[in-house]
Amino acid sequence: MNVKHSLLDHAAIIIAAFSSLALSFWTYILVSLGAVRGTKAVIQVQSTPPGQVDPEALLLELHSLATKHKGMVAVEDYTQPHPTIFASGPRAENWVTHGYGSLPLENDYHVAPLVDYPGADLRLSFFVGGTDQYIHDVTQLFESHGYQTGTLNTHYLLFLLQNAQLTGLTFAIIFLVAALSAAAVVLRSKEIAILRIHGYSPGRVIRRDLKDYLAKSLIAALSVLAAVVIVLALMSSLDAISHLLPWLLAFLAATYLAFFATRLLSIVILGTTSATAAAKGRLPGKAILGFTYAIKAIVAILLVGFVASGHNQFVEWQEQHQDRQAWDAAYGYEIARVSGAREIDETQPAEQRFAHLVDDLARQDKALLVDYSHAGIYTELPAGIGVMSIDPAGARESVTGPALSTLLNVDTSAGPVIVVPESIFDPAFDYASVLLPDTSSPTVITTKAGNDVFTWDTGVAGWAGDTVVKDPIFILYESPLDYGVRNLIAAVSQRRIVFEQGSLREAIGSDKELYTFIYQVLPVREVWAQSLAEIKSRTFTSIAGAILIIVFMGFVCFAASFIGRRIFAQPMTVYFLHGQSRLGAIYPIYLLELTGILGVAIGLYNHGSEKRRLIAQGVDWSTFDPAIAGGLVTRPGTIIVCVSFVLISTALTLALLHFGDPKKGKLGHDHAA
C-alpha cells in the first residue's frame, strides 16, 4: 500500500470528523442565540384586546395546554438580574428542576415556570415547540382572548446559510476533504488499474479500501469524536447534546459523502482509460486536471473572502480594543430596549408615562441623552462632521473640552440650541433648516474647538462607529422630554439614552405596565464588550478559515504537481532527451495556473463592488458610517496577501512539477512510456 496516498486518506477522515464537530458546535451556538432550545416557531403577540385581560389566567391556560400536548411555550426575559426563560411543558419542568444545562459559550439561562412571569403586558415573542396541532392551538388560544398574533416558523438551516463565514468554512472543508480524496486516488492509480485488470469494480475497490485501512481510521476518528461528545454531555446536559447531535451528524454526513463520492468519481474517471494504460501511468489528463484546477480556482476565490473578512475584522477589533480605556468611563451606566410591536394609539399612555419617567431621571442626572449621528448621516453637512443630540447630563459625562462649559451654561428654556465649533462654523450655512427643520427659529451659537466627545456607540453586529470623535455639532436639549416622546422612545431602543445603573429598575418599581414596556436592561460597557467579543470571534474564525484555505491550497498544489508528473511523464521525457525546455510539454498546466490568478482577481474585484456602487451613486465614502463600511473595504494588505499566496501556490506547483528526474513520472517509480 502506498504510504503517501494512505496518509492523505487518513488526513481527510480526521479533518472531516473534527471539522464537523467544530462546525456543528458553532451552528448550535448561533441557533441558541436566536431561539429557545427545542422550539420550532415563534408566536409574536402584537396587540392586546381593547377590554380588560387577566394575564395570569392566560398564562395558566398556556401552561395547561403545554402539559396536555407535551409541548413547550417559553418567553425570554433579559430584565432580570440574570437572563431568564419563563416556560411551561415537560421539558421546561426538567429545566426548572435540573437547570438549563448550557454548553460552553451558550447563554446560561435561569428557568422559571411560565406562570411566574412578572409582567402584565403579554405583547411578547412566545417560543413554542411541539406538534403542528399544538402550535395551532396556542395561536387559537391567544386569538380567542382577542390578541392579534403573527407566527413565524423557525428554519434552523437559515442560521447556517445566513452566516457567510460559517457557510464559507463549511464549503472550504468539504472541498478540502474532496481534494484529499481525489489526490489519494490519483497517487494510487497504478494499483487501482491492476485491481481493475483483476475484475474489480469501482465499488469493490472502495469496499476493499474500507476493509484494508479506511475502516480503522473511521472507527478511530469517530471514537475520539464520541468521547468528546460524552465529555460535553457531562459538562452540560443530555438535552443540550440532543440538539447538538443532529448538526454533528449532518456535517459528518456532508463531509464523508464528499469523501466517498469524490473517491468513487475519481475511480470512475480513471476507468475511462484502459487498465493497461493506467497501469503504465497513462491517465485521463483533461478530466483529472480540469477537476483539480476547478477546485484550485474555487479555493483562490474563497481565500479572498476569508482574508478580506479577517483583515477588516482584525482592524475593527484593534480599533475597538484601543477604546477600552474610554469605555472604562462608562462603568456604572446601562441601556434599555423597549419591547413589543404595538399600535400607536395603545402605546401612547405607556410612552407618555415612560417619557416622563426618563425625564425625571435626567433631571436627577440618572439618565443621559447621547444620540450621536455619524458623519454622513446628515448629507447636507460638510464631509466628516457628525451631530450629537445631547442634554446637560449627557454633556457632563460625554464632552471634554471648552464646549462643555458652553453646553452647561446655554439657556435652553426657549427650545433646543445648535452649538457649532468655531473651526467648522459657516455663517452662510442654514444649520437650523438642516438639523431642526420642525423647530421654529432655533438658536445657533458657536463654541471653541478642541473637544473630544464620547459617542456611547456600542456597535451593531460587532461593527462599531467611532468611540471618541472630534468637534461634532451639538444639538442641546433642556431634557430628553424636549427631544419628543416618539424620538425619545426610539433613542432608548437604539441605545441613545443611557441610565445610571439600577436607576431604571428602581424608578419602575412594581409598575407592571412600565416593567413590560422594557424588554432588556444591560450594562452599557457589557454590551460594548459583547460587541468586541463578537468581532474578535469573527476575526479568529476568518483567520482560521484563511489558514485552512492556505493549507488546502498547499494540498491542491501537491496534488496538481503529482497529477501533472503522472500525466506528462512521457512528453517531459521526450523534451528532456531532445534537450528542449520542459515548458513545451507542460504548457497546459501553466495555462491552468492562470485560472487561480484569475480567480483571485475576480474575487478581489467583486469584494469591492458594493463600495464602487455606492460611490457611483454619489456616496462620500470618507463620511460613510464605519459600522457598515467596515465590511465593504478591500484593503491593500488583503490584495498583497491574496496575490502573494496565489503566486506562491503557482510557484510551488511548478517547482514540484519540475523537481526530480523528468524521466520519472513519480519519484522512485518509472512511468515513462
N, C-alpha and C positions, 0 to 999 in steps of 0.2 A: 504493500500500500504506500502510495506517495505521501511523505510526511507533510509536504507543503500544502497539498490540497486538503488533507485532513485537518491541519491547523486552521485553514480558512473555514472549514465546516464547523469546527468547534467554536471558533470565534463568532460565527454567525448565530449559532444556537445560544451561546451565553449572552451576546448582545441583545438578542430578541427577548430572552427571559427577563433580564434585569431592566432593560429599557421599558418593557411592558409594565413592570411594577412601578417604575418612576412615572410613566405617563398616566397610569390608572390612578395613582395617588394624587397627582396634580389635578386630574379631571374631577376626582372625588371632592377635593378641596374647593374647586370652582363651583361645583354643584351645591356644596354645603353653604356657600355664601349667598346663593340665590334662592334656595328652597329648603324647607324643613325636611329632614330625613324621612323618607318613606311616604311622602306626599306626591300626588300626581296632577294636582290642579290648584289654582288659586281663585277663590271667590272674593271679589272686591265689592264690599258694601259701599255704595256710592252716595246714598242719601237715606235719611230716616223718614218714617211716616209722619204726617202732619200732626197726629194726636199724641197722647201720652203712650209711652212704651216702657215696659218693665224689662230692662236689660238682664237682670238676674234670672227672671223666668225664662227668657230666651236662651241664655247660656245653659240653664238646666235642661231645656229641651234638646239643645245641641249635644249635651253630654249623654242624654238617654239615647238619642239617635245613633251616636258613635258606638255606644255599648251594644245596642241591639244589632247593628250591622257589622260589628267588629272592625269598624273603620277608624279614622282619626281626623280630628279637626284641631287646628292649633293657630295661635297668633304669637307673634314676636313682640316683645316689649323691651325697648332699649332705654326707657326712662328709669328703670330700676337701677340700684347701685351695681348690680351685676346683670348682664344680658339674660333675659328670662323668656322661656317658652311656656305659655299657658295652653294646655292641651287636654283633650279627652280621648278615650279609646283604650283598648287593651295595651297597645304599645306604649302609649303615654303613661299609663299606670305603672308599667315596668320602669319607665324613666324616672317617675316620681319616687319609686321605691329604691331603685338601684343606681340612679344617676344617668346622665345622658351618655356617658362613655365616649368622649370625643377622641378621635385620632390626633396625633401630633399636628400642630398648625391649624386644627379645626377649632372653631369657636366652642368654648366650654360653657354651654348654657346651664343655667339652673332651670329646672322644670317644676311647674306647679299646676294643679288642676285648673281646667278652664273656668270653672265656676268661681274661682278666686280672683279672676281678672278684676282689677280695681276700678276700671273706667266705666262711665255710664254711656258714653258715645261709642257705638259699635261700628262706626264707619271705618273699618279696618280691612286688612287683607287676611282672609282666613285660608290657611293652607289645609287642604283636605286630601286624604288618601283612603283608598278602598275601592269597592266596585263602582261601576258607572251608575248603577241604580242608587247607591248611597250618595254619591255626589249630586245626582239629580234631586234626591230627597232633601239634602241640605239646602240646595238652592230654592226648592219649593217652600221650605220652612221659613226662610228669610222673606220670600215674596208673600207668603200668607200673612205675615205680620206687617206688610206694607213697605218693606225695604226694597230699594232698587239695587240690583246687583249686576255684575258682569263676571263671567267665568273665563279664565284663561287656562288652557291645558299646559302642563309643564313638559316641554320637549327637551329631554335631557341631552340629546345629541347636539342641540344648538349650543350648549355650554362648551362643547368641544369645537364645533365649527366656527363659532363667533370669536374664538381666541386664536388670532393669527399665529402667534408664537407656538402654541400647543399643536395646532394643525400642521404648521410647517415642520416642526420637530418630528411629529408622527410620520409624515411622508418621508422625511430625511432618513429616519431609522428603517422604514420599510425598504427604501431604495438601497440603503447600506446592506441590509440582510440579503436582498435580492442580488446585489452585485457580488457579494462574497460567495453566494451560492453558485452564481454563473461562473465566476473565476475558478472555483474549485472544480467544476465540471470540465472546463476547458483544459485545466492543468492535467487532468487525468483522461484526456480524450483518447490516448492510445490504449489505455486499459479498457475503457468503455468499448472501443472498437473491437478489441479481442473478445469481449463478452458478447457483443452483437454477432460476431462470427460463430460463436457457440450457441446462438439462438436466443439470447436474452432480449426481451422487450424492454422499452424504457421503464415501465412499471416494475418489471422484475429486477432491473438494475437498482432502482431505488429501494426495493424491499431487501435486496442483498446488502446494500449500504447500511440500511437500518439494522439489520441483523449483525453486521460486522462491527460497526463502531458508532453509528449515529444514535442508536437507541441508548447506549451508555451515556453519551453526552446529554441527551434529552432528559434521561432519568436523573442524572446528577444535577443539572440546572434546575429542573422543576422541584427536586427535593430541597435544594437550598432555598428556592422561592417559597415553598410550603413552610419551611422553618421560619422564614422572615414573617410570613403572614400570621403564623401562630404566635410569634412574639408580639406583633402588633395587636392581635386579639387579646393577649394577656395584659397589654398596656391600656387597652380601651374597652371594647365590648364586642360580643358576637354580633350585636345589632349593627354596629358600625362596619365590621368586616363583611357582613352580608350585603352591604351596599357598595363596598369596595370591590368585592369579588366579581360581579358582572362586568365591571370595567376592565379588571385584570384579565378575565377570560376573553373579552372582546379584543383587547390589544394582543394577547398571546395568539389568538386565532388569526388576526390580521398579519402579524409578523411571521408566524410559522407557515401560514398559507403562502405568503410571498416567498419564503424559503423553498418550500417543496414545489410550488408552481413554477418558479424560475428554474429550479433544478430539472423538473420534467420538461419544460420548454427547451432548455439548453440541450438536453439529451436528444429530444426530438429534432432540433436543428442539426445536431451532429449526425443524426440519422439520414439527413437529406443527401449526404455524400456516401460513397461506397465505404464499407467497413475496411476493405483492404487499403484504400487511400488514407482513411483516417488513421489506420494502424501505422502508416508511414509518416504521419504528421501533417497530412494534407487536410485542411479544414475548410468549411464553407465561409470564406473570408468576409464577404459582403454582409451576410446576416449577423455574424458574431461581432464584427467591427461596428456595424450600424447600431446594434443593441448597446454595446459598451459605450460608444460615444454619445448616444442619446442620453444615457444615464449621466455621463460626464457633463453634458450641456445643462441638464436639469440641476445637477449639483452646483454648477457655477452660478446659476440664477438663484438657487437657494442660499448660496454663500453671500450674495449681495444683500438679500433680505435680512439675514441674521447679523451680518457685520454692520449694516446701516442701522438696524434697530438697536443692536448692542452699543454702538458708538453714541448714537443720540441719547439713549437712556443713561449711559455712563456719564455723559456730560451733564445731563439733568440731575442725576444723583449727586454728582460732585458739587454742583451749584447749590442744591438744596442742603447738602451736608455742611457747606460753608456758612449757611444761615443759622446753624444750630444755636450760636450764641444769641442771635437776635430773638429766636423763639424762646429762649430761656426767660425773657422778659414777659412772655405770655403766660407764664405759670400762674395759676390761680383764676384763670378765666375759662369759660366753657361756651359752647354753641348749642343751639337747639334747632330742630326742624319741625315744622307743622305737619299734620297728618291728614290723610283722607282727601278724596275727591268730592267736593261739596258744591252745591248750588249757591250762588251769590246771596240770594235772599235769606237762606237759612244760616249762612255763616256770619252775616253782619253783626248780630248780637255778640257772638263769641269773639269776633275780630275786634269790635269796639272795646270790649272788656279787656281783651288781651293787649291791645294797643295802649290803653291807659295804664295797664299793669307795667308794661315795658317803660312807658314814660315816667312813671313813679320811680322805677328802679334807676332810670337815667338821672333823675334829679338827685338821687342819693349816690351818684357815681358808681352804681352797681350794674349799669347797662351802658354799652358804648355803641354809638353809630359809627361804623367804619366801612363804608361802602365804596370800595376803590374800583374804578373803571380803568382798565389798562389802556395804554397809548394805542390809538387806532380805533377805539370804540366810538369816540366822537370824531367822525371823519372830517368834520369841518375845521377842527383844530389843526395847528401845525404838527408835523410828524414828531413823534417821540414825547408827546405831552399827555399825561394821564390826569384823571379827575378824581378827587377824594371828597365824597359827601360825608360830613362829619359833624358831631356836636361837641360842646366843650369837654364833656367827659372823655369822648373818644380822642380829642386833641391832646389832652393831658397824657394819655397812655400811648400815643402813636407818633407824635411830632417832636422832633429835636431840631432846634434852630430858632432863628429870630421870628419865624411865623407863629410860633407857639404863643408868644406874648400878644400878638395881633389877634389871634383867634380867641383868646380868653378875655379880651377887652372890647371886642366889637359888640355894638348894640344890635341884637337880632330881634328885638321886640316887634319891629315892623315887618318882619319876614326874613327869609334866608338871604345871606350875603355872599357874594362871589369874591374870593380873595385870590389875586393873581400875583405871583412872584414878579418883581421888577425886571428880572433878567429876561422874561418871556412876554412881558406886557406889550400889547399893541393897541394904542389909543383908537385906531381906526376899526378894530375888530369888535363886532357886536356880541360880546360874551353872553349877555342876558338872553338873546333870542336863541342861541345855540344850546346853552346849558339849562335854562329855566324858561322854556317857551310859554308855559302856562301860568307863570307868575307875573303879576303886574309890576313893572318897573323895579326889579330887584336892584339892590345896591351893589356896585362893583368898586372894590378898592384894591390897592396894591400892598405888598409886603416885601421885606428884604429877602433876597435869595440866600441860598446856602442851607437848605432844610433837608433833613432826612426824615422820611415818613415810612413807618411800619405798616404794611398793607393788610396784614392778617389773612393773606391768601393761602389757604391750606391746600389748594390744588384740586384738580379733577382727574380721577383715574390715574393718580401717580404723577401727572404733569402739573407743575405749578408755575404761576407767574412770578414776577419779582417780589421778593420779600420786603426789601427796602428800596424805595425809589427817591429820586432827587427832584425836588421842587415841582410837585404837581400843582394843578389849580385846585383850590379848595372851594366847596360849597358848604357854608357854615349854617347849620340849623340850631335854633334855640334848644330843641329837644327832638327825640325821634318822632314824637307825635306830629310835629310840624312837617315831617317828611311825607305825611299822608298815610292813612291807615293801610290801604292796599299795598303801597310801596314798602311800608314797614313790615307787613306780614311776609312779603316776598324777600325782603332783606334778611329776616330771621331764617327763612327756609334756605336761603342761599349763603348762609354763614356770614352775613354782613352786619349782624348785631351780635355782640359778644356780651356775656354776663359774668359777673363775679361768681366764682364757684360756689354752688349751693344756694345762691340768692333766688334763682328762678323757682326751684322746688319749694323753697321756704315761702315765697310770695304766693304761689298757687295753693299750697297747703292741701286741704281736703276738698277743694273745689273740683268736682268730677268733670264738669264741662271744660274747664281750662286744662285739667290734667290730661284728658284725652285729646285736647287740641294739640298737644305736644307729642310728637312721635319719638323723638330721640334727643337726649341731652348727653354731650360728651365733652371732656376737657379739650380745649382748642389745641393745646400742644400735642395731645394724644392723637387727634385727627391728623395733624401735620405729620406726626411720627408714623402713623399708618400709611400715609401717602409716601413718605420717604421709604418705608419698608417695602411698599408695593413696587416702587420704581427700582429699588435695589434688587428685589426678587426677579423682576423682569430683566434687569441688566444682566444678572448672573445666568439667567435662563438663556438669554440671547447669546451671551459669550459661550456658554456650554454648547448651545446649538451650533455656533460658528466653529468651535473646536471640533465637534463631532463631524461637521461637514468637511473640515480640513483633513481630518483623519480619513474620512470616507473618500475624499479626493485622492489621498495617498494610495488607498487600496485600489481605486479605479486606475490610477497611474500604473501601478504594478500589474494589474490585470491587463490593461491595454498593451503594456510592453511585452508581457509574456505571450499574449494572443498574437501580437504583431510578429514576434520572433517565430512563433509556430507557423503562421500563415505565410510569411515572406521569407522563410528559411531558404527555399530554392532560389528565388531571384536574387536574394542578397548574396548567396554563394557565387552565382554566375557573375554578378557585377564585381565581386571581390576578386575572382580568378582572372577577370579581364582588366584588373587594375582601375576600375571605374568607381566613382563615388556611389555609395550605397543610397544616396538620396533618390536616384532614379528608380530604385527598387521599391522604396517605401514612401514615395510621394503621396499616396492616398492618406497615410497617417498624418502627414504634415497638413493636408487639406482638412482632415477631420479635427486636428488640434485647433484650427481656426474657429471651429464651431464653439469651443469652450470660450475663447476670447470674445467671440461674437455674443455668446450668452451673457457674459459679464457686462458687455457694452449695453445690451438690451435691458438688462436688469438695472443698471445704474441710470439709464435714461428714463425708464418707467418709474423708478423710485422718486425722481424729481419732477414727474409730470404734473402732479397736483399743485406744486408750488408754481410751476410755469403757468398753469392755467389761471391761478388766482392773480398772478402778476399781470397776465394778459387782460384780465377783467378790470385792471386798474387798482388792485390792492397794493398798498405800500407795504412791502414785506418787512421793512425795518420797524414798522409800528404794529406788526401782527401780534396777536395775543400769544405769549410764549406757551401757554397751556395747550394750544392747538398746534402752533408752528413747530414745536419740538419734534414731532414725529414725521414731519414732511421734509426735513432737511437732508440733503446728501452732502456730507462734509468732505473736505479734501482728504482727510485721513481715511475715510471709507473708500474713496476711489483708489488711494495708494495701496491700501491693504488688499482690496479685491483684485486689482490689476496685478499686484506683486504675486499673490498666491496663484493666480491662473497662469502667469508666466513661469513661475517656479514649477507648477504641475506639468506644464508643457515641456520645460527643460528636463524635468525628471523622467517623463515618459520617453522622450527621445534619447536621453542618456542611457537609460536601461535597455532601450531597443538596440542601441549601437554597442553595448557592453559585451565583451567576450568575443569568442571566435565566431565570425559571421557564418561559418560553415555549419554551425550547430544551432538548430532551431530552439533547443532548450539546453541550458548549461549541463554538460556532462552526458547528454544523450544525443546521438547523431540522428537528425531527421532530414538530412539533405536527400534529395531525390537521387 
